[in-house]
Amino acid sequence: MFDPARHVEAYAAEQAAITAVGERPILFLHGTDDGSIGSDVIHNPKDHLPQGSRVERIDDAATFSNLEQPERIKREVLAWLAG
């Protein structure tokens, strides 16, 4: 999906969506210890998110940050919803 050289016409819309910026701001939470998609892969997430989005890197959390840092995740989500 990420390699344009391997795109297939039947999935053109889905493949184009990979690089499209959304319409509504989002809260992007990323565990700093994530082994699936490391923080180093996503250099500056805000460059790829709609204006007004917020990015928070969660220390001592990996792929399942909601289970590894539940209080921090809860605070971030509630603050996002309240803001």
C-alpha positions in Angstrom: 0.0 0.0 0.0 2.8 2.4 0.8 5.0 1.7 -2.3 3.6 3.6 -5.4 5.4 1.2 -7.7 3.2 -1.6 -6.5 -0.2 0.2 -6.8 -3.0 -1.7 -8.5 -5.6 0.2 -10.5 -8.5 -1.6 -8.8 -7.4 -0.1 -5.4 -6.6 3.4 -6.7 -9.0 5.2 -4.3 -7.7 3.3 -1.3 -4.1 3.8 -2.2 -4.6 7.5 -2.8 -6.2 7.8 0.6 -2.9 6.7 2.3 -1.3 10.1 1.6 -4.5 12.3 1.7 -4.9 14.6 4.7 -8.2 14.2 6.5 -10.8 16.9 6.9 -11.3 16.9 10.7 -8.7 17.4 13.4 -7.6 14.3 15.3 -5.8 13.4 18.5 -2.8 11.3 17.5 -1.3 9.2 20.3 1.8 7.2 19.7 3.8 5.0 22.1 7.5 5.8 22.1 8.3 2.1 22.5 6.1 1.0 19.6 7.8 -1.8 17.8 5.3 -2.0 14.9 5.6 1.5 13.7 8.4 3.2 15.6 8.4 6.9 16.5 11.4 7.3 14.2 9.2 6.3 11.2 6.8 9.1 11.7 9.1 12.1 11.9 6.5 14.8 12.1 3.0 13.5 12.2 1.5 17.0 12.2 2.7 17.3 8.6 0.2 14.6 7.6 -2.8 15.6 9.8 -5.5 18.1 9.3 -5.0 21.5 10.9 -6.0 21.6 14.5 -4.8 18.1 15.2 -2.8 17.3 18.3 0.1 14.9 18.6 1.2 13.3 21.8 4.0 10.8 22.2 3.4 8.4 25.1 6.5 7.4 27.0 6.8 3.8 28.3 4.1 2.6 25.9 4.2 0.5 22.8 1.5 -0.7 20.5 -1.2 -1.0 23.2 -0.6 2.3 24.9 -4.2 2.3 26.2 -3.3 -0.8 28.3 0.2 0.2 29.2 -0.5 3.8 30.2 -4.3 3.9 30.8 -4.3 6.9 33.0 -2.2 9.0 30.6 -4.4 7.9 27.7 -7.6 8.7 29.6 -6.2 12.2 30.5 -5.3 12.9 26.9 -8.6 11.8 25.4 -10.7 13.7 28.0 -8.6 16.8 27.5 -9.0 16.5 23.7 -12.8 16.0 24.0 -13.1 18.9 26.5 -11.0 21.2 24.3 
